[in-house]
């Protein structure tokens, strides 16, 4: 029992320091910040200027894009980059499990994504005078950060080269932007695209954020949270298995 508790403490400590190391090394650098916050703002402004209307309606999509791009800004390349350098193998010399190493990588993306999302959310709320339900926001934002950081990790371990991971990641990212209600409501899409949109995690992020700003049902928020947790398990569990195969 004592040995198990020590292993648990070692893993928690390892997750914390791996995330801290990644944040200092890869995140909060100009490329990551530009992908995480500048790109979503520019993208949303482009749609707004093309069809001016109520910018408040685009805020949930802006926050959702910030979550998506900030968590995957470096997550999709960090693991393969460190595998090539050999630094990931050195992490395993410490008393931590392979799953703890992966969780540490995911947590780094989550922390960076949370910081970028916080800036966009607070900025939009103050500038536009919005009054969201912050409990609802937390229930949607936190699992969404975990989902998309885990997605980045999964796509990273699916390939061998760093550039392959970024190329592979662009497909689901831009697919979700157009099909998840970021700039065009899912309810107004053709039936076939509507069904497809509900297989994408970003749809539940956008819808949950809209409910958070419009004062929707708490039951719907909870259902979206549970669905996002399901996507998290769908991404993180295969990522752990695929990473372990790289060391066989």
C-alpha positions as CSV (number, residue, x, y, z in Angstrom):
1,X,0.0,0.0,0.0
2,X,2.8,2.4,0.9
3,X,4.6,1.5,-2.4
4,X,1.4,2.3,-4.4
5,X,1.0,5.6,-2.6
6,X,4.6,6.5,-3.4
7,X,4.2,5.6,-7.0
8,X,1.0,7.8,-7.1
9,X,2.9,10.7,-5.6
10,X,5.8,10.2,-8.0
11,X,3.4,10.2,-11.0
12,X,1.6,13.4,-9.8
13,X,4.9,15.1,-9.2
14,X,6.1,14.0,-12.6
15,X,3.0,15.3,-14.4
16,X,3.4,18.6,-12.7
17,X,7.1,19.1,-13.6
18,X,6.7,17.7,-17.2
19,X,3.9,20.2,-17.8
20,X,6.0,23.0,-16.2
21,X,9.0,22.1,-18.4
22,X,6.9,22.1,-21.6
23,X,5.2,25.5,-20.7
24,X,8.6,27.1,-20.2
25,X,10.2,25.5,-23.3
26,X,7.4,25.4,-26.0
27,X,4.5,27.6,-24.9
28,X,4.1,31.3,-24.4
29,X,6.4,31.8,-27.4
30,X,5.4,34.0,-30.4
31,X,4.5,31.1,-32.7
32,X,2.3,29.4,-30.1
33,X,0.7,32.7,-29.0
34,X,0.0,33.6,-32.7
35,X,-1.7,30.2,-33.3
36,X,-3.5,30.3,-30.0
37,X,-5.0,33.8,-29.9
38,X,-4.0,35.9,-32.9
39,X,-5.2,33.5,-35.5
40,X,-8.7,32.9,-34.0
41,X,-9.3,36.7,-33.6
42,X,-8.2,37.4,-37.1
43,X,-10.3,34.6,-38.5
44,X,-13.5,35.7,-36.7
45,X,-12.9,39.4,-37.7
46,X,-12.6,38.3,-41.3
47,X,-16.1,36.7,-41.1
48,X,-17.5,39.6,-39.2
49,X,-16.2,42.2,-41.8
50,X,-17.5,40.1,-44.6
51,X,-21.0,40.0,-43.1
52,X,-21.3,42.7,-40.4
53,X,-23.9,42.0,-37.7
54,X,-23.9,41.3,-34.0
55,X,-20.4,40.5,-33.0
56,X,-21.7,39.1,-29.7
57,X,-23.1,36.1,-31.7
58,X,-19.5,35.3,-32.8
59,X,-18.0,35.4,-29.3
60,X,-18.7,31.7,-28.5
61,X,-17.1,30.7,-31.8
62,X,-14.1,32.9,-31.0
63,X,-13.6,31.3,-27.6
64,X,-14.0,27.8,-29.0
65,X,-11.4,28.5,-31.7
66,X,-9.1,29.9,-29.1
67,X,-9.5,26.7,-27.1
68,X,-8.9,24.5,-30.2
69,X,-5.8,26.3,-31.6
70,X,-4.1,27.2,-28.3
71,X,-4.2,23.6,-26.9
72,X,-2.9,22.2,-30.2
73,X,-0.4,24.9,-31.0
74,X,2.6,22.9,-29.8
75,X,0.9,19.7,-28.5
76,X,0.9,18.0,-31.9
77,X,4.7,18.3,-32.3
78,X,6.2,18.2,-28.8
79,X,6.2,14.4,-28.3
80,X,7.7,13.5,-31.7
81,X,10.2,16.4,-31.3
82,X,11.4,15.0,-28.0
83,X,11.4,11.4,-29.3
84,X,13.9,12.5,-32.0
85,X,16.1,14.3,-29.5
86,X,15.9,11.4,-27.1
87,X,14.7,13.6,-24.2
88,X,11.5,11.7,-23.9
89,X,13.4,8.5,-23.2
90,X,15.3,10.3,-20.5
91,X,12.0,11.3,-18.8
92,X,11.2,7.6,-18.4
93,X,14.4,7.2,-16.3
94,X,12.6,9.0,-13.6
95,X,10.1,7.1,-11.4
96,X,7.1,8.0,-13.5
97,X,4.8,5.9,-15.7
98,X,4.5,6.4,-19.4
99,X,0.9,7.5,-19.0
100,X,2.0,10.1,-16.5
101,X,4.5,11.4,-19.1
102,X,1.6,11.7,-21.6
103,X,-0.7,13.4,-19.1
104,X,2.1,15.9,-18.3
105,X,2.3,16.7,-22.0
106,X,-1.4,17.1,-22.2
107,X,-1.5,19.3,-19.1
108,X,1.0,21.7,-20.6
109,X,-1.3,22.3,-23.5
110,X,-4.3,22.7,-21.2
111,X,-2.5,25.4,-19.0
112,X,-1.5,27.4,-22.1
113,X,-4.9,27.0,-23.6
114,X,-6.6,28.1,-20.4
115,X,-4.4,31.3,-20.3
116,X,-5.2,32.2,-23.9
117,X,-8.9,31.4,-23.4
118,X,-9.0,33.5,-20.2
119,X,-7.7,36.5,-22.1
120,X,-10.2,36.2,-24.9
121,X,-13.2,35.5,-22.6
122,X,-12.5,38.3,-20.2
123,X,-11.6,40.7,-23.0
124,X,-14.8,39.9,-24.9
125,X,-17.0,40.1,-21.8
126,X,-15.6,43.5,-20.8
127,X,-15.5,45.1,-24.2
128,X,-18.9,43.9,-25.3
129,X,-20.6,44.2,-21.9
130,X,-21.6,40.5,-21.8
131,X,-22.9,38.7,-18.8
132,X,-22.2,34.9,-19.1
133,X,-22.8,32.3,-16.5
134,X,-19.2,31.7,-15.3
135,X,-20.1,28.3,-13.8
136,X,-21.4,27.1,-17.1
137,X,-18.3,28.5,-18.8
138,X,-16.0,26.5,-16.5
139,X,-18.0,23.3,-17.1
140,X,-17.5,23.7,-20.8
141,X,-14.1,25.3,-21.1
142,X,-12.1,22.9,-18.8
143,X,-13.2,19.6,-20.5
144,X,-12.8,21.2,-23.9
145,X,-9.2,22.1,-23.1
146,X,-8.5,18.5,-22.0
147,X,-10.2,17.1,-25.1
148,X,-8.3,19.2,-27.7
149,X,-5.0,18.9,-25.9
150,X,-5.5,15.1,-25.9
151,X,-6.5,15.2,-29.6
152,X,-3.2,16.9,-30.4
153,X,-1.3,14.3,-28.4
154,X,-3.1,11.5,-30.1
155,X,-2.4,12.8,-33.6
156,X,1.2,13.4,-32.6
157,X,1.8,9.7,-31.6
158,X,0.0,8.5,-34.8
159,X,2.9,9.6,-37.0
160,X,6.7,9.6,-36.8
161,X,7.7,13.1,-38.1
162,X,6.9,16.5,-36.6
163,X,5.7,18.0,-39.9
164,X,3.4,15.0,-40.4
165,X,1.6,15.7,-37.1
166,X,1.0,19.4,-38.0
167,X,-0.3,18.4,-41.4
168,X,-2.6,15.7,-40.0
169,X,-3.9,18.1,-37.4
170,X,-4.9,20.8,-39.8
171,X,-7.6,18.5,-41.4
172,X,-9.8,18.0,-38.2
173,X,-9.1,21.6,-37.1
174,X,-10.4,23.3,-40.2
175,X,-13.1,20.7,-40.6
176,X,-14.4,21.5,-37.2
177,X,-14.2,25.3,-37.8
178,X,-16.7,25.0,-40.7
179,X,-18.9,22.2,-39.4
180,X,-19.2,22.9,-35.6
181,X,-21.1,26.2,-35.6
182,X,-18.2,28.5,-35.1
183,X,-19.4,31.0,-37.8
184,X,-22.5,29.3,-39.1
185,X,-25.2,27.8,-36.8
186,X,-25.5,24.0,-36.9
187,X,-29.3,24.3,-36.9
188,X,-29.2,26.0,-40.3
189,X,-27.0,23.4,-42.0
190,X,-28.3,20.7,-44.3
191,X,-29.4,17.6,-42.5
192,X,-26.4,15.5,-43.5
193,X,-23.9,18.1,-42.4
194,X,-25.9,18.5,-39.2
195,X,-25.5,14.9,-38.3
196,X,-21.8,15.1,-39.2
197,X,-21.3,18.1,-36.9
198,X,-22.6,16.2,-33.9
199,X,-19.7,13.7,-34.3
200,X,-17.3,16.5,-33.7
201,X,-16.2,17.6,-30.2
202,X,-16.0,21.3,-31.1
203,X,-19.8,21.4,-31.8
204,X,-20.5,20.7,-28.1
205,X,-17.9,23.3,-27.1
206,X,-19.6,26.0,-29.2
207,X,-23.1,25.0,-28.2
208,X,-22.2,24.9,-24.6
209,X,-20.5,28.3,-24.8
210,X,-23.6,29.7,-26.5
211,X,-25.8,28.4,-23.6
212,X,-23.3,30.0,-21.2
213,X,-23.8,33.4,-22.7
214,X,-27.5,33.1,-23.3
215,X,-28.6,31.6,-20.0
216,X,-29.5,28.1,-21.3
217,X,-30.6,25.0,-19.5
218,X,-28.2,23.6,-16.9
219,X,-29.2,20.1,-18.0
220,X,-27.9,20.8,-21.5
221,X,-24.6,22.2,-20.1
222,X,-24.2,19.0,-18.0
223,X,-24.9,16.8,-21.0
224,X,-22.4,18.7,-23.2
225,X,-19.8,18.3,-20.3
226,X,-20.4,14.6,-20.2
227,X,-20.1,14.2,-23.9
228,X,-16.8,16.1,-23.9
229,X,-15.5,13.8,-21.2
230,X,-16.4,10.9,-23.5
231,X,-14.3,12.5,-26.3
232,X,-11.5,13.0,-23.8
233,X,-11.4,9.2,-23.0
234,X,-11.7,8.5,-26.8
235,X,-8.6,10.5,-27.5
236,X,-6.4,9.9,-24.4
237,X,-6.7,6.2,-24.0
238,X,-5.5,5.3,-27.5
239,X,-2.8,7.9,-27.2
240,X,-1.3,6.2,-24.2
241,X,-1.3,2.8,-26.0
242,X,0.2,4.2,-29.1
243,X,2.9,6.0,-27.2
244,X,3.8,2.8,-25.3
245,X,4.2,1.0,-28.7
246,X,6.9,3.5,-29.6
247,X,9.1,2.1,-26.8
248,X,8.5,-1.6,-27.6
